[in-house]
Every structure is written in structure tokens, then in C-alpha cells.
């Protein structure tokens, strides 16, 4: 299974966690809703893969929602849960 499919499945199955409060602060800063996050992951593509983090590979998932290009940085934790790390608008 492709990693984007794994990420999507974990979101749908509610097998996720957040970096608190960072993730929510960034959502608020860019006026992004959790519905936007769900849509980005559902339709988006992995644009970047960050492999040098000792905590595990991170993925930048990017999608266009309501004329905004939104990015979500996430990783699969050793527990198996999806960790939603941050989100932002790409200019």
C-alpha cells in the first residue's frame, strides 16, 4: 500500500494525534479548518518526504482547497498512529 493510502486510511479510521498546541495554532493562523485538513489528505499528493528526522520520516501532503494550496506535515508514529504536525498555506 502506498504511504498516501496509509495516511488516508489512518485519518478515516481516526487513528491520529496532533502536536498540541502547535498544530491548532497554525490552523488558526492561516484560517484552516479540520475539514480542510481532511480534504487535503483525501485529494492531495505527497510533495516532499523528509527522511533525516531521527523520530521518523515526515511527509508534506499538499492539496488545493477553495483556491488555496494547503500543506499538511505528518508522520506515522511507532505506535502506528498518524501524527499531524503542522499545516500552512503555500504561497
C-alpha positions as CSV (number, residue, x, y, z in Angstrom):
1,X,0.0,0.0,0.0
2,X,1.3,3.5,-0.9
3,X,2.1,5.7,2.0
4,X,-0.5,8.3,0.9
5,X,-3.1,5.5,1.1
6,X,-1.9,4.6,4.6
7,X,-2.2,8.2,5.7
8,X,-5.7,8.5,4.3
9,X,-6.8,5.2,6.0
10,X,-5.5,6.4,9.4
11,X,-7.3,9.7,9.1
12,X,-10.6,8.0,8.1
13,X,-10.2,5.4,11.0
14,X,-9.5,8.3,13.4
15,X,-6.0,6.8,14.2
16,X,-4.4,10.2,14.6
17,X,-2.9,12.6,17.1
18,X,-1.8,16.2,16.9
19,X,1.2,18.2,18.1
20,X,-0.5,20.3,20.7
21,X,-0.8,23.2,20.7
22,X,1.3,23.8,17.6
23,X,-1.0,22.1,15.0
24,X,-4.0,24.1,16.2
25,X,-2.2,27.4,16.4
26,X,-1.0,27.0,12.8
27,X,-4.6,26.1,11.7
28,X,-5.9,29.3,13.3
29,X,-3.0,31.5,12.0
30,X,-3.9,30.5,8.4
31,X,-7.7,30.2,8.9
32,X,-7.6,26.4,8.1
33,X,-10.4,24.1,9.4
34,X,-10.1,20.5,10.2
35,X,-12.4,19.8,7.3
36,X,-9.8,21.5,5.1
37,X,-7.2,19.1,6.5
38,X,-9.4,16.1,5.8
39,X,-9.9,17.2,2.2
40,X,-6.2,17.9,1.7
41,X,-5.3,14.4,2.8
42,X,-8.2,12.9,0.8
43,X,-7.3,14.5,-2.5
44,X,-3.7,15.7,-2.0
45,X,-0.4,14.3,-3.1
46,X,2.9,13.8,-1.2
47,X,5.1,16.7,-2.4
48,X,8.1,16.2,-0.1
49,X,9.5,13.4,2.0
50,X,11.8,14.4,4.9
51,X,13.9,11.4,5.9
52,X,16.6,12.9,8.2
53,X,14.5,13.2,11.3
54,X,15.5,10.6,13.9
55,X,11.9,10.4,15.0
56,X,10.8,9.1,11.6
57,X,10.1,10.1,8.1
58,X,7.8,13.1,7.7
59,X,5.6,13.8,4.7
60,X,4.3,17.0,3.2
61,X,0.8,16.4,1.8
62,X,-0.4,19.2,-0.5
63,X,-3.8,19.8,-2.0
64,X,-5.9,22.7,-3.4
65,X,-8.9,23.6,-1.3
66,X,-11.1,26.6,-2.1
67,X,-8.4,28.2,-4.3
68,X,-5.8,27.8,-1.5
69,X,-2.8,25.4,-1.7
70,X,-2.7,23.9,1.7
71,X,0.1,21.7,3.1
72,X,0.0,19.2,6.0
73,X,3.1,17.8,7.6
74,X,2.6,14.4,9.1
75,X,4.3,11.2,10.1
76,X,3.4,7.6,11.1
77,X,4.5,7.1,14.7
78,X,6.0,3.9,16.1
79,X,2.6,3.3,17.8
80,X,1.0,3.2,14.3
81,X,-0.9,6.4,14.7
82,X,-0.7,9.3,12.2
83,X,0.8,12.4,13.8
84,X,-0.4,15.7,12.3
85,X,2.5,18.0,13.0
86,X,1.7,21.3,11.3
87,X,-0.2,22.9,8.5
88,X,0.2,26.0,6.4
89,X,-0.9,27.8,3.2
90,X,1.6,27.7,0.3
91,X,2.1,30.9,-1.5
